[in-house]
Amino acid sequence: MKKITFTLLAAVLLSFAGCNFSAGTKKDFATGLSQTYHGFTVDEVLLVGPDNKAMSNNKVAVGTKVAIVIQGLAGYELKDNKAYPGLSLSVTDKDGKTVLGAEDLFGQNEGFSTADASVLRGTLTVGDPMKAGETYHVKVHAWDKNNKENELTAEVDIVVE
């Protein structure tokens, strides 16, 4: 009985070791930026300010640019040695109403090298119709157009000052 259990356990472990499966979640408690990913691997996801440096909080002035930057994204299913990322960006108000949005910032493209596709950026200029004193939910969703199971979602609430 012990031999059968050990053999079954070893077979299960070896089957998982042969898979290239990646999934996870992470949250930056300073900014509130959270990320979840499945299929991809990722080095880091950052909320960056107009100086292109990681922010230490989620407060943003009207008229400035902020971005959610995904760095070290890997695991694309390649076609002709190229990666085909998709990237959407949405901003909603406190009632969940869409204020701004783009369904696919890359639209139709001819593919990217894996190095170029490893860094994705969703940039937002804070301004009309956004208002000072309000909080908005910013969401970036990245996916692999050749394998819809590979995806990453990053979300943060920003406070407009």
Backbone bond lengths (Angstrom), bond angles and torsions (degrees), N, CA, C in turn:
res aa  C-N    CA-C-N  psi(-1)  N-CA   C-N-CA  omega(-1)  CA-C   N-CA-C  phi
1 M - - - 1.449 - - 1.518 111.10 -
2 K 1.353 116.97 -44.12 1.458 120.34 179.70 1.520 111.15 -62.54
3 K 1.328 117.46 -37.24 1.463 121.30 -179.37 1.526 110.43 -65.83
4 I 1.320 118.56 -39.88 1.461 123.00 179.07 1.523 109.84 -66.23
5 T 1.329 117.57 -44.44 1.461 122.09 179.01 1.521 110.33 -61.50
6 F 1.331 117.49 -45.80 1.457 121.42 -179.60 1.534 110.45 -63.77
7 T 1.330 117.21 -43.36 1.460 121.42 179.69 1.526 110.14 -62.94
8 L 1.320 117.65 -43.16 1.456 121.65 179.09 1.529 110.53 -64.45
9 L 1.314 117.25 -44.02 1.461 121.60 178.16 1.529 110.75 -61.56
10 A 1.317 117.76 -44.52 1.464 121.79 179.21 1.531 110.26 -62.61
11 A 1.311 117.75 -40.89 1.469 120.83 179.23 1.523 111.40 -64.47
12 V 1.316 116.77 -41.32 1.463 120.99 178.54 1.524 110.18 -64.43
13 L 1.318 117.95 -46.73 1.460 121.64 179.42 1.522 111.87 -62.13
14 L 1.311 117.97 -41.05 1.463 120.90 178.31 1.519 111.67 -66.80
15 S 1.316 118.41 -34.74 1.462 120.34 178.92 1.524 110.56 -67.44
16 F 1.340 117.66 -36.56 1.466 120.43 176.62 1.519 111.04 -71.23
17 A 1.313 117.97 -35.39 1.466 121.00 -179.51 1.519 111.07 -66.55
18 G 1.312 118.16 -27.84 1.460 122.00 179.89 1.516 113.30 -79.07
19 C 1.307 118.56 -10.20 1.463 121.86 -178.54 1.519 110.34 -90.34
20 N 1.301 116.39 145.79 1.461 121.75 172.39 1.513 107.53 -100.62
21 F 1.298 117.04 69.64 1.449 121.88 -176.65 1.510 109.22 -107.81
22 S 1.324 115.12 134.66 1.451 120.01 178.76 1.516 108.18 -140.50
23 A 1.308 115.76 135.75 1.460 120.88 176.32 1.515 107.79 -156.16
24 G 1.320 115.67 151.49 1.442 117.96 177.74 1.511 112.96 179.84
25 T 1.309 114.38 174.14 1.463 122.72 176.32 1.519 107.82 -139.18
26 K 1.323 114.62 154.54 1.458 119.79 178.62 1.518 107.97 -157.40
27 K 1.337 116.61 149.86 1.456 120.82 178.21 1.519 109.74 -138.47
28 D 1.336 115.19 135.60 1.462 122.42 172.91 1.527 105.82 -94.74
29 F 1.315 117.18 109.34 1.459 120.04 -174.99 1.526 112.78 -73.16
30 A 1.319 118.69 -19.27 1.471 121.32 177.80 1.530 111.35 -70.19
31 T 1.334 116.47 -43.92 1.469 120.26 -178.74 1.523 112.60 -100.94
32 G 1.320 117.12 -21.53 1.456 121.02 -175.03 1.520 112.94 88.12
33 L 1.330 118.01 1.70 1.465 122.03 179.89 1.518 109.62 -67.17
34 S 1.332 116.00 124.88 1.460 120.39 177.29 1.521 108.87 -119.14
35 Q 1.315 114.83 153.36 1.460 120.07 178.72 1.515 109.91 -139.82
36 T 1.314 114.98 147.68 1.454 122.04 170.44 1.522 106.47 -135.22
37 Y 1.307 115.76 144.16 1.459 119.03 178.89 1.512 109.92 -144.27
38 H 1.321 113.80 155.69 1.457 121.61 -178.53 1.524 107.24 -148.39
39 G 1.314 117.16 127.01 1.463 120.86 178.75 1.519 112.85 87.73
40 F 1.309 117.57 -44.85 1.457 122.17 176.90 1.533 110.29 -79.11
41 T 1.324 115.49 163.49 1.455 121.62 160.86 1.520 105.84 -114.26
42 V 1.316 117.54 154.01 1.458 120.94 -177.00 1.524 109.02 -147.81
43 D 1.337 115.60 141.58 1.465 119.96 177.78 1.522 111.02 -80.37
44 E 1.351 116.62 -53.34 1.459 119.62 179.40 1.519 111.00 -160.87
45 V 1.319 114.55 156.15 1.457 122.77 174.79 1.522 106.25 -127.18
46 L 1.327 116.23 128.46 1.459 121.09 -173.67 1.520 111.79 -128.08
47 L 1.316 115.60 149.97 1.461 122.25 166.98 1.523 104.34 -97.46
48 V 1.334 116.95 117.74 1.459 120.49 -178.50 1.514 110.31 -115.69
49 G 1.340 114.34 148.78 1.455 121.35 -179.51 1.515 111.65 -94.12
50 P 1.335 115.99 -170.14 1.460 121.02 -177.04 1.529 113.31 -64.02
51 D 1.322 117.94 -19.31 1.460 121.61 177.88 1.530 111.67 -87.22
52 N 1.337 116.59 4.18 1.463 124.32 180.00 1.534 112.41 64.67
53 K 1.328 116.20 25.99 1.461 121.66 176.54 1.519 109.09 -114.32
54 A 1.323 115.72 151.69 1.461 120.82 179.56 1.517 110.15 -58.05
55 M 1.323 115.47 133.75 1.463 121.02 179.86 1.527 109.78 -81.21
56 S 1.330 115.81 153.63 1.462 120.76 179.03 1.525 111.59 -103.83
57 N 1.347 117.04 -3.47 1.465 121.66 175.16 1.527 108.18 -152.64
58 N 1.302 117.10 -174.88 1.467 120.96 -176.18 1.524 112.90 -111.02
59 K 1.315 117.94 20.70 1.465 122.10 -179.88 1.523 109.44 -91.18
60 V 1.344 116.02 130.90 1.460 121.85 -174.36 1.519 109.21 -133.78
61 A 1.324 116.74 133.46 1.461 121.55 179.06 1.534 110.59 -82.86
62 V 1.330 115.90 147.36 1.462 121.12 175.29 1.523 108.09 -59.57
63 G 1.326 115.84 138.81 1.454 121.46 177.72 1.517 114.92 89.84
64 T 1.327 117.77 -1.27 1.459 119.86 179.23 1.522 110.84 -102.87
65 K 1.324 114.74 164.30 1.457 121.41 176.88 1.516 109.49 -104.77
66 V 1.319 115.06 138.46 1.462 122.01 171.63 1.521 106.86 -129.39
67 A 1.304 115.57 158.39 1.460 119.26 179.45 1.512 110.18 -145.55
68 I 1.313 114.69 150.09 1.460 121.60 167.08 1.524 104.45 -100.57
69 V 1.330 115.37 119.08 1.457 121.42 -175.81 1.523 108.93 -112.80
70 I 1.325 114.97 126.87 1.461 122.63 177.96 1.525 106.60 -104.34
71 Q 1.327 117.50 120.09 1.460 121.49 -177.12 1.517 111.07 -118.83
72 G 1.325 115.45 138.90 1.464 120.53 177.17 1.513 112.96 75.36
73 L 1.338 117.13 31.72 1.465 120.76 179.49 1.524 108.99 -76.38
74 A 1.311 117.15 124.43 1.464 121.99 -177.32 1.518 109.79 -141.22
75 G 1.317 115.03 164.10 1.460 121.24 178.20 1.509 113.06 107.53
76 Y 1.323 117.23 16.15 1.462 121.00 178.00 1.522 110.38 -64.90
77 E 1.321 116.00 147.92 1.447 121.15 168.77 1.531 105.19 -87.47
78 L 1.322 116.73 115.22 1.461 121.46 -172.71 1.521 111.81 -85.48
79 K 1.319 115.06 147.47 1.459 122.68 174.03 1.522 105.92 -129.07
80 D 1.318 116.88 120.08 1.467 122.08 -175.08 1.524 110.70 55.10
81 N 1.333 115.80 39.08 1.462 123.98 177.75 1.535 112.94 65.02
82 K 1.325 117.59 22.80 1.459 121.65 179.02 1.523 110.67 -126.45
83 A 1.331 114.52 150.55 1.462 121.88 176.69 1.523 108.44 -98.77
84 Y 1.316 115.66 146.99 1.464 122.07 -179.99 1.530 109.60 -125.96
85 P 1.352 116.06 83.62 1.462 118.46 179.97 1.525 112.25 -80.26
86 G 1.312 114.97 152.10 1.457 122.61 168.21 1.519 107.05 -116.20
87 L 1.333 116.73 150.00 1.460 119.88 -179.41 1.522 108.98 -149.33
88 S 1.333 116.16 120.13 1.468 120.74 176.12 1.521 108.84 -112.89
89 L 1.324 115.03 155.56 1.460 122.11 179.23 1.516 107.09 -138.14
90 S 1.324 116.50 132.24 1.464 119.50 175.93 1.525 109.64 -139.17
91 V 1.329 114.20 147.88 1.459 122.17 176.71 1.517 106.56 -128.86
92 T 1.338 116.05 126.43 1.460 120.70 178.82 1.526 109.48 -123.79
93 D 1.336 115.36 153.06 1.471 119.75 178.38 1.523 109.75 -86.83
94 K 1.328 116.45 -174.86 1.470 121.21 -175.43 1.524 112.82 -64.02
95 D 1.352 117.41 -20.26 1.455 121.31 178.05 1.523 112.94 -92.78
96 G 1.335 116.65 1.82 1.457 120.60 -179.88 1.523 113.79 85.26
97 K 1.329 117.36 6.17 1.466 121.77 179.31 1.534 109.25 -78.63
98 T 1.329 116.45 132.65 1.459 120.81 179.62 1.518 110.40 -68.85
99 V 1.327 115.29 124.61 1.455 122.64 179.66 1.525 109.69 -97.72
100 L 1.328 116.35 -43.90 1.461 123.64 178.19 1.518 108.30 -143.10
101 G 1.325 116.11 153.99 1.451 117.74 176.80 1.510 113.06 -174.31
102 A 1.313 114.68 152.56 1.464 123.11 174.28 1.524 106.75 -139.95
103 E 1.333 116.23 125.26 1.467 120.33 -176.21 1.519 113.36 -71.95
104 D 1.326 117.67 -37.48 1.464 120.51 178.21 1.519 108.65 -153.23
105 L 1.319 115.35 102.62 1.460 120.54 -177.81 1.531 112.65 -66.43
106 F 1.335 117.92 -17.83 1.455 120.85 177.95 1.522 112.69 -97.39
107 G 1.335 117.52 -16.18 1.465 121.01 178.32 1.514 111.79 44.31
108 Q 1.311 115.57 -138.04 1.463 121.04 176.21 1.519 108.28 -84.23
109 N 1.312 117.14 128.00 1.463 120.66 178.10 1.517 109.17 -144.40
110 E 1.299 115.69 170.39 1.465 121.45 -177.81 1.517 112.31 -97.25
111 G 1.312 117.11 16.98 1.450 121.83 177.64 1.517 112.04 88.12
112 F 1.330 115.11 163.47 1.455 122.98 -177.51 1.520 109.55 -132.04
113 S 1.315 116.64 156.84 1.458 119.69 171.29 1.529 107.30 -65.84
114 T 1.311 116.67 158.62 1.473 118.69 178.89 1.525 110.69 -62.89
115 A 1.342 117.34 -31.97 1.473 120.12 178.02 1.524 110.41 -65.32
116 D 1.332 117.48 -45.34 1.468 120.34 179.49 1.520 111.47 -67.27
117 A 1.325 117.98 -36.55 1.465 121.97 -178.62 1.523 112.15 -78.96
118 S 1.329 117.80 -5.60 1.462 119.90 -178.55 1.524 112.46 -79.58
119 V 1.332 117.64 -14.62 1.463 121.53 177.95 1.524 108.14 -123.22
120 L 1.326 116.24 115.98 1.463 121.90 178.60 1.524 108.25 -120.13
121 R 1.338 115.58 146.48 1.460 120.54 -175.68 1.520 109.12 -139.58
122 G 1.326 114.68 126.18 1.467 121.82 171.60 1.514 107.47 -107.66
123 T 1.337 116.69 110.73 1.465 121.69 -174.59 1.517 110.75 -106.72
124 L 1.320 115.18 141.25 1.456 122.95 -178.59 1.519 109.37 -131.56
125 T 1.336 116.68 128.93 1.465 120.65 170.92 1.518 106.67 -93.53
126 V 1.318 116.45 120.08 1.461 121.86 -177.00 1.527 108.47 -77.98
127 G 1.312 115.68 115.24 1.463 121.18 -179.29 1.510 110.42 -176.03
128 D 1.319 116.23 -166.10 1.452 123.01 -177.31 1.523 110.61 -49.95
129 P 1.291 120.20 128.81 1.465 130.35 13.84 1.527 114.55 -91.99
130 M 1.326 118.05 10.02 1.463 120.61 177.77 1.526 108.88 -74.41
131 K 1.330 115.72 147.24 1.460 121.06 -175.53 1.525 111.42 -126.09
132 A 1.335 114.86 144.66 1.466 120.57 176.17 1.525 109.68 -60.55
133 G 1.318 115.71 143.94 1.458 121.41 179.41 1.521 113.06 88.55
134 E 1.309 117.44 -3.47 1.471 121.57 -179.48 1.527 110.60 -106.80
135 T 1.323 115.83 157.87 1.460 123.05 176.12 1.524 108.40 -110.42
136 Y 1.324 116.32 136.96 1.460 122.39 -178.58 1.528 109.43 -128.70
137 H 1.322 114.85 147.20 1.464 121.56 179.37 1.530 108.09 -99.79
138 V 1.328 116.25 120.79 1.461 122.19 179.71 1.526 107.64 -107.96
139 K 1.333 115.43 130.90 1.463 120.69 -178.56 1.524 109.28 -132.86
140 V 1.329 115.00 130.55 1.459 122.24 174.31 1.520 106.97 -117.44
141 H 1.323 115.19 132.93 1.463 120.21 178.10 1.528 107.68 -125.63
142 A 1.329 116.54 122.10 1.463 122.47 177.82 1.520 108.36 -111.66
143 W 1.332 115.45 143.34 1.461 119.21 177.98 1.518 109.87 -149.14
144 D 1.312 114.14 165.07 1.452 123.49 178.81 1.527 107.01 -98.34
145 K 1.332 117.00 116.67 1.468 120.42 -177.34 1.529 112.57 -67.97
146 N 1.333 117.63 -15.89 1.464 120.80 177.02 1.522 112.60 -94.51
147 N 1.320 116.89 -11.21 1.464 121.08 178.72 1.526 107.71 -152.47
148 K 1.315 117.00 93.40 1.475 122.77 -174.99 1.530 112.85 -60.84
149 E 1.334 117.48 -14.82 1.460 119.73 178.76 1.527 111.66 -75.53
150 N 1.332 117.88 -19.00 1.461 121.78 176.44 1.523 107.95 -85.50
151 E 1.326 116.17 114.81 1.461 119.29 -178.92 1.516 111.17 -153.86
152 L 1.332 113.89 157.96 1.450 121.94 176.52 1.523 107.21 -142.50
153 T 1.315 116.45 134.90 1.461 121.78 176.27 1.520 108.35 -124.55
154 A 1.342 115.47 131.54 1.465 121.42 176.66 1.525 107.62 -125.80
155 E 1.338 116.45 135.41 1.458 121.53 -176.05 1.517 110.79 -138.86
156 V 1.346 115.23 146.26 1.450 120.39 177.49 1.527 108.78 -155.45
157 D 1.326 116.74 146.47 1.453 122.08 170.32 1.515 106.95 -93.61
158 I 1.334 116.67 128.97 1.471 120.07 175.78 1.519 108.81 -111.53
159 V 1.323 115.04 143.27 1.460 122.25 177.79 1.532 106.59 -104.32
160 V 1.322 115.89 117.58 1.460 120.54 -179.11 1.526 109.48 -84.95
161 E 1.322 115.87 127.56 1.466 120.85 -178.34 1.526 110.53 -107.23
